[in-house]
């Protein structure tokens, strides 16, 4: 096949103005240390919406979003030249000294697609903070296409007992939620507040409750509230509603900075509030006494490490964490992003390639 269909950001702007266009592109060729995948399904993330609308400035014209892709390897690029990258085997473009995957393997494509491997952050195990990091669907074309390229070193081996639709949301929503949960310092059996209840939040809620947490959800939209109740939340309310008990930790998934003071005020002394999104509107002025005193911590999440993803998939194999998905035909990706923007979606949206 010489060309393919793909969704490209023609000109960032409001989703209702049609910034995302269905185009035909040549099928990409895998370079050294890269894999070419035939995409089966790709999760639709709020980050894709931020990129399409211009909250995140695209790093290349006509970029193809999508960074939760599940596919089959159909071609493998050449081995990288000897000496490429540091001793760890990962160079700036994510090349590897020997391929981990072969034609026919089922793999996943996630947000992080390259780090330098040699900076202070990479050496310290914090590759998510690498200043030369690169991202799928932002720096390079992503999974809203029939075919996609991924560096071998940044692809995930996926279990064979789950469908592509079920696996896709874990590749960003799941990984970011898992990292946010780690940074929340939630004590065993503690009370966790979740602000916003979309794709990442509903997966994180299941991870937390499977490990004994009590769940309090503050979100907009009756669909999201109904899902929170279905997943066993003790309390479900609006984002401005104070929970009926002090929280040990809270995670803010909603991209609204005005939620942060409410989350801090709801958190007990010594608790932690984590902001999990890549984009957040401005946070209002905080009162030291009401919001930060008594050793409350306010933390952020920046991308993820590959270790986060590997750990998550090991947990997914043991815990009953199941995405609540809505299947979207590939030709309706733009409409799905509009549904996400206007609060008409719940759970995880997953685009599947047309037959």
Order of alpha helices (4+ residues) and beta strands (2+ residues): beta-beta-beta-alpha-beta-beta-beta-alpha-beta-beta-beta-alpha-alpha-beta-alpha-beta-alpha-beta-beta-alpha-beta-beta-alpha-beta-alpha-beta
